[in-house]
Amino acid sequence: MDGFNLKRIGIIMRPEPGNELEIKGVLNPAAIRGPDGDLYLFPPLVGKGNYSRIAKVMFDEKGDPVAVKRLGHLF
């Protein structure tokens, strides 16, 4: 595959301390670009109820993902 480079930058979402919905983990998410151009994650949560979450990926000035903003849950 020409012209494609993969760069591992680390973990951008960990379980939120004290959140009983995420107490046992945040798993491999699906990802999608919204109509607003932002990148959204839909990670399954391991904890009370085993829900999925919606999170928006936050980027630094270089365009690398650095964190997430938790937006809600999919029940």
N, C-alpha and C positions, 0 to 999 in steps of 0.2 A: 504494500500500500504506500504509494509515493505521496509526499507532502503532508503526512500525518505524524505528529509527535505527541506522545503521551507523557505527561509530567505528573508524578505523584506528589501531592502537596501536603498530605496528612489528613487527619480527622477534623471535620468541621461541625459535627453534631454528636454530642455525648448525652447520656441520660442527665436530665436536669435534677440536681440535688433536691431532695425533699418532695419531689413530684411522684405520688404513688402510682400514677399511670405509666411512668418511665422507670420505676425503681429497679427493674431487672434488665433493662436494656432498650436500645434503639437500634433496630435492624436495618438491613439493606433497603434503601428507599427506591421507589420509582421517581423519576424526575421528568419535568415538562417545562417548556417555556410558555408563559401565559401570553395573552394578546397584548399585554403591557410590555412584553420583552423581558420580564423578570423570570428568573429560574426558581421553580417551586419543587420541593421534595414532599413525598408522601411516605414517610417511614412507618412501618409497623412498630408499635410500642409493646414492650413486655412488662406487664405489671397489672394492676387492678383493671379488669375488663378487657385487656388486650386490644385496645383501639388502635387506629392509625391516626397520624397527625398530619397537619398541613404546615409546612415551614417554608419561608422565603429565604433564599441564599443571599448573603451579604458579601460584597466584593471589596477588595482594597483598590487603591489607585492604579495598581498594575493590572487589575482585572482578574486577580486570583481570588477564589472563594476563601473566606476567613471565618465566617460564623453563619448562624441561622437566626431568623426571627420567627418564633413560634406564633402561628396565627390561629390555630383551632384544632378540632378533632373531627374525625369521621367516625360516627357511631354506627 
